[in-house]
Amino acid sequence: MRSIGIRSLALLLMVLAVASSCKKKEPTSLKPGKTSSKTGLSYNTEDGFEVKQYKALPAGPDLVFIEGGRFTMGSLEEDVMNTRDNLERTVSIQSFYMDETEVANIHYLEYLDAVQRDSSEEFYRKALPDTAVWYNPLSFNDSYVTMYLRHPGFRLYPVVGVSWVQANDYCTWRSNAVNQSMASKGTTIDGKKKGFSLGKRKNSEVAAETAAASDPAQLSVESGYVLPPYRLPTEAEWEYAAKGMIGTQYADENQSNQRIYPWDGSTVRQPRGRKQGTMLANFKRGRGDYAGIAGRSNDGAIITQELRSYPANDYGLYDMAGNVNEWVYDVYRPLSYMDFADLNSLRRDGYMDEEKNYDTKNSNSLVSDRLRVYKGGSWSDVAYWLSPGTRRFMDQDSATAMVGFRCAMIATGRNK
């Protein structure tokens, strides 16, 4: 009797398994099915609509996924500068990707090498960072002028002397370089075969794809091998990612605390553990004090520092405070906190606050559509500027030894 009961149970389980496997599968973006759910017409027939097989690509090189959400944008520090240009307001940010680290000298030299081989001499010269940003007539920084960008000892130090315009040009080149690399290999970044199979396609189609691989501009978005463009993050994205409020949440969207810096607490030192008391970023402690005392120089850097030298924030992003400030996409306006969209906020130009309202001709104002925001604090800034809510601006063609950049990218078809 017992054996009959076991057989009956096994038979029942098999029937349930078959029934569940026969259940109609709903179409998804990754698996839309073989026919249209709206017209019933078949995909990929001789005269039909072509729907390529596709498996989600991994993130581009060095990118970290930032899950979107709402947050309180604005400065939480006492407004010692009396700028009142970033008052608190609630906005929401769609999920996106951001570079784990700032763009380093070696990465920018890779770009310069490609530009020198493939572009005009004029464009190459325009792409060169301004190494003279290190020069100071009252300081002996001459060695940095000649060594910082190109010496192997500084390979993984953040690139500086790059203008907002140059940073955008780098983003454009990087987009093409990554897409070209992926297309030419017919693989994803991790080297595993993904997406549609070239082996099942006509020779003419394979030849077309191979030709397109040498020119990323020819790749179609529908191919599944085209990543969205790399770009500078918006100010809202940058501030959201820097605060890393995901690490303060508990039980049903409640938050235990706000954050003045990219870490918890009101200090800039490790609060506990083996490294208790050490600095969480490199910055200027006070007049003439860039690092502390030799032997106990606990922020480890007089100027910039190598990438990943300080703890990452809760999103896994390094140097969102200190090291170098970072360019963001936005045009600067002092009233950005008043004129804003509360979803994916961006000020791309003088809309609703035109530059003609500012008296730049008579030097009574600096505000124009050429002013771009930078954030994050640097090795040469006091702790006040390490707060993600603080903001400054500079002409888009200007550069300093305190400003670098990192890239961002939208997340396609993904919220988590």
Order of alpha helices (4+ residues) and beta strands (2+ residues): alpha-beta-beta-beta-beta-alpha-alpha-alpha-alpha-alpha-alpha-beta-beta-beta-beta-beta-beta-beta
